[in-house]
Amino acid sequence: MNEKQPTDDLNDVDENRIPGEAPASADTTKSSLTKDQAVRDVVKGAGVVYGGLVAQMALAFLAQRFAAVHLSISGFGGLTTGTALLNLGGIVAGLGLSSGLTRYLPRVEEEEKRPIVTYLFALTIPIGVGLAAVTVLYADFIAAEMFGDAGVAVSIQVFGAAIPFAAIMNLAIGGIRGQKISRFRVYVRNLLHPASRFALIIVAVFVGADQAGFAFAYAIPFVVGAAIASVLFERTLPEASDWDGGRERLSEIIRYSLPFTVSGLASFVYRSIDIFLLLYFVGSTAVGIYGVAYAMAQMMGMFSTAFNYLGTPVSSELESENRLDEAITVQRGVARWLAIASTTALIPMVLFADDLIRIIYRSGYSEGGLALAILAVGFALKNVLLTHGPLLEALGLSKLSAVNTTSAALVNFGLNLWLIPRYSFTGAAIATTISLFVLGLLPVIEIAYYSGSTAIGWNVIAPVVLAIPIGIIAFIVSSQIPATILWITIFGVGFAGCYGAAIIGILGFTPTEVMILHSIQDKYVSDNTIINKILQRFI
């Protein structure tokens, strides 16, 4: 198994300020970041994060696959419940402070950074330890009385003990994000954490571990990740320290961050409350099946994660220089790329949902095929629409972000209460997809209200429209494709090739894409190569 105007007092958030109007402390006499450079920064940084994401998702997939196949379906459901509980504990213990670091570290004086970080860690750790103690001590009661399934108690105990480490790791990574050092985030979140989990899962498989053993294999990497992330983050901080200045900013950062606890909890509701409700209404077996479908659909999210990770600091820098329109232009290009990438992955995943689950896991999980197809649509919509999220964060509208996630959470919770007793995990998938659409649509409306424009335009919609006739052809062809991993892979590659060729041939490149391709051409492609001739032909 989800985070944006300063005055003389730097970062005294004025949420009634007209977006685009220079904040009192903004230096409008210089522009340190051009629009083209902003695009290049996002693309370059996203490339680094994508490399880490590929490694992370490969390792996470293999680890989850081993756990799901080795454990019973209900045992895997217990493991899924434990991870959801850990996410919840990490959100509560973190108080949204990771988002505060992401926004404030690029804006405060260098000598204030280390004191601010020290104070925030000192606040997070005791809260996390307290939550862990309560969860571990009352695990049996939580499992039997609250969820009606005593079999998940062991997972609740193990994952509950890891809560403070999850909070510390998230806080450190939020700080790394604020320092705009992508590789450190990649080291921890995308490489170290999944690699250590994978290694421990392999050990659990070889020793024939039960649910408790696999729970430890999932929880221990949070301890390792918290330690390494904290060390790497500390290395990015300047030695100079203004402890008085840092203390003065502390209340301001906390006020800004606390709404993210609300939005984080709301985000948890639309992402994970279905797990708890499935456990309560149906049982841990349904949780296991849904967990597999959700995990596969969530792979769609890799497309947006990298761009949104870099998009928030870049958009914040542009907006602080009274250049909101340029920030929107950057996100408009990102939305187009996400629409194309999401559509490319969505069609094969929907057409072969049952077969993919059966092949990758086992036939017992294949009941979740329809849920996978529905969830994949939801994550594709989220990829494109939530390109407006970094814009809201850059505007400092954290309370509005909290309203959005709370609205989506209420929709999700209400729909789950209605649909899960009737349609089990398929109902949960429908509820999640609708809530993801609500979550993505609200920022679009809000950015349109504040700025008069959005990142969604014909250049984003056109590739999706173009995919309709190609998708119909793919649907017809798919009925003739043998349900093996080799043929499904060939089908997916063939669809991607045809779709990409149609986009280039019919829609062509946008000016932003031409600029990026020229940059790549000038830096990496020699004059006499075939690649250079192809680029010259189309740009």
C-alpha positions, 0 to 999 in steps of 0.5 A, spaced: 500 500 500 499 518 499 502 531 502 503 546 499 506 564 501 510 567 505 510 574 508 516 578 512 515 572 517 516 567 511 511 562 510 506 565 514 500 562 510 495 567 507 490 562 504 486 568 502 491 571 498 490 572 490 493 566 487 499 569 482 499 575 487 506 576 489 507 574 497 510 580 501 517 577 501 517 574 494 523 577 490 519 579 484 526 582 481 529 576 479 527 569 476 531 563 478 527 558 475 525 558 467 519 555 465 523 550 460 528 549 466 522 547 471 520 542 466 527 539 465 528 539 473 521 535 473 523 530 467 530 529 470 528 528 477 522 524 475 527 519 471 531 518 477 525 516 481 522 512 476 528 508 476 527 507 483 520 505 482 521 500 477 526 496 482 521 498 488 515 495 484 519 489 482 521 487 489 515 489 492 511 485 487 516 479 488 515 479 496 508 480 495 507 474 490 511 469 495 507 472 501 500 471 498 502 464 495 505 461 501 500 463 506 493 461 506 488 466 503 486 468 510 493 469 512 495 473 507 488 477 509 491 478 516 498 480 513 494 486 509 490 488 515 497 489 519 500 493 513 493 498 513 494 498 521 501 500 520 499 506 515 494 508 520 499 509 525 504 512 521 499 518 519 497 519 526 504 519 529 507 523 523 502 529 524 503 531 517 510 534 519 513 530 513 509 535 508 511 541 513 518 539 511 517 538 504 514 545 503 518 549 508 525 547 507 526 550 501 524 557 503 527 558 510 534 560 512 539 555 512 541 556 519 534 554 521 534 548 518 537 543 523 533 546 529 527 545 525 528 538 524 531 536 531 524 539 534 520 536 529 523 529 530 523 530 538 515 531 537 514 525 532 518 520 536 514 520 543 507 520 539 509 514 535 512 510 541 505 511 545 501 509 539 505 503 538 504 501 546 497 501 546 496 497 539 501 492 542 498 491 548 490 491 546 492 487 539 487 481 541 481 486 543 482 490 537 482 483 533 477 480 536 472 485 538 473 491 533 474 486 527 471 480 529 477 476 527 482 473 532 486 470 527 489 477 525 491 479 532 499 477 531 499 481 525 496 487 529 501 486 534 507 486 530 505 492 525 503 496 531 510 495 534 513 498 527 509 505 528 514 509 530 519 507 525 514 508 520 513 515 522 520 517 523 522 514 516 516 518 513 518 524 516 526 524 514 523 522 507 519 528 507 525 532 509 529 529 503 523 531 499 524 538 501 531 538 500 530 536 493 535 530 493 531 525 489 537 520 490 536 519 497 529 518 497 530 513 491 535 509 496 531 508 502 524 508 499 525 505 492 531 500 494 533 499 501 526 498 504 523 493 498 530 490 498 530 488 505 523 486 505 524 482 499 530 478 503 526 477 509 520 474 505 525 469 502 528 467 509 520 466 511 519 462 505 525 458 506 524 457 514 516 455 512 514 461 517 507 463 518 503 469 518 507 472 524 514 470 521 511 474 514 509 480 518 516 481 521 519 480 514 514 486 512 515 490 519 523 490 520 524 494 514 521 500 517 526 500 522 532 499 517 529 504 513 528 509 519 535 509 521 538 510 514 533 515 512 535 519 518 542 519 517 542 521 509 537 526 511 542 529 516 547 529 511 543 534 507 543 539 513 547 545 514 552 545 520 550 552 522 544 553 527 539 558 529 536 555 534 531 561 536 529 562 529 528 555 528 523 555 535 520 561 532 518 557 526 516 551 529 508 553 531 508 556 524 510 549 521 506 545 525 499 549 524 501 548 516 502 541 517 496 539 522 491 539 516 495 534 513 494 529 518 486 530 517 488 529 509 492 523 511 487 520 515 482 521 510 487 519 504 487 512 509 480 512 509 479 512 501 485 507 500 484 502 506 478 503 510 475 498 505 480 493 508 477 493 515 470 493 513 471 487 508 474 484 514 468 486 519 463 484 514 466 478 510 472 476 513 480 475 512 479 471 505 476 477 502 481 481 504 486 477 501 483 477 495 482 484 495 489 485 497 492 482 491 487 486 486 488 492 489 496 491 489 496 490 482 492 496 480 496 500 485 502 499 480 498 504 475 500 509 480 507 509 479 506 513 473 504 519 477 508 518 483 515 520 480 512 527 477 508 529 483 514 528 488 518 533 484 512 537 481 511 540 488 517 543 490 518 546 483 511 548 483 512 551 489 518 555 487 515 558 481 508 560 485 513 564 490 515 568 484 508 570 482 509 565 476 503 560 477 501 560 470 508 557 468 507 552 474 500 550 471 503 549 464 508 545 467 503 540 470 499 540 463 505 537 460 505 532 465 498 530 465 498 529 458 504 524 459 500 521 465 494 520 460 498 516 455 502 512 460 496 510 464 492 508 458 497 504 455 497 500 461 490 500 463 487 497 456 491 490 457 490 490 465 483 490 464 482 485 458 486 480 462 485 481 469 482 474 471 488 471 467 493 476 470 491 474 477 491 467 476 498 466 473 501 471 477 498 468 484 494 462 483 487 460 481 484 462 488 485 469 488 482 470 480 475 471 483 478 478 484 479 479 476 473 484 476 475 488 482 482 489 479 479 492 472 475 497 476 481 499 480 485 500 475 480 505 472 480 508 478 488 509 479 488 511 471 483 517 473 487 519 479 494 519 475 491 524 470 487 529 475 491 529 481 497 533 477 493 539 480 495 536 487 502 539 487 499 546 484 494 546 491 500 545 495 504 550 492 499 555 493 499 553 501 492 551 501 493 545 505 486 546 508 483 545 502 487 539 500 484 536 507 477 538 505 478 534 498 481 528 501 476 528 507 470 529 502 473 523 498 474 519 504 466 520 506 464 518 499 468 512 500 466 510 507 459 511 505 459 507 499 463 501 502 458 501 507 453 500 502 456 496 497 461 491 501 455 487 504 452 486 497 458 485 493 464 484 497 471 486 494 467 488 488 463 493 491 469 495 495 473 496 488 467 500 485 467 505 492 474 506 491 474 508 484 469 513 485 472 516 491 479 516 487 475 520 481 472 525 487 479 526 490 482 528 483 476 532 480 476 537 486 483 540 485 481 541 478 475 545 480 479 549 485 485 550 481 480 553 475 477 557 480 483 560 483 487 561 476 482 561 471 485 555 468 487 548 469 492 542 467 486 538 463 485 541 456 485 538 449 492 536 449 490 531 455 484 529 452 486 527 445 490 521 447 485 518 451 480 519 445 484 516 440 485 510 445 478 508 444 478 505 437 484 502 438 482 499 445 476 496 441 480 493 436 485 490 442 478 488 445 477 484 439 484 481 438 484 479 445 479 474 445 484 470 440 490 471 445 492 465 449 492 466 456 499 465 458 504 470 460 508 470 454 502 472 449 499 477 454 506 480 454 506 480 447 499 483 446 501 489 451 507 491 447 504 490 441 498 495 443 503 500 446 507 500 440 500 501 436 498 506 440 504 510 441 505 510 433 498 513 433 499 518 437 505 521 434 502 520 427 496 523 428 497 528 434 504 529 434 508 533 439 507 539 443 511 544 444 514 542 451 515 535 448 519 538 442 523 542 447 525 536 451 526 532 445 531 537 442 534 537 449 535 529 449 537 530 441 543 535 443 546 532 449 545 524 447 544 523 440 550 524 435 548 527 428 549 521 424 545 516 427 538 513 425 535 515 432 537 522 430 534 522 423 527 519 426 527 525 431 528 530 425 523 527 421 518 528 427 520 534 431 
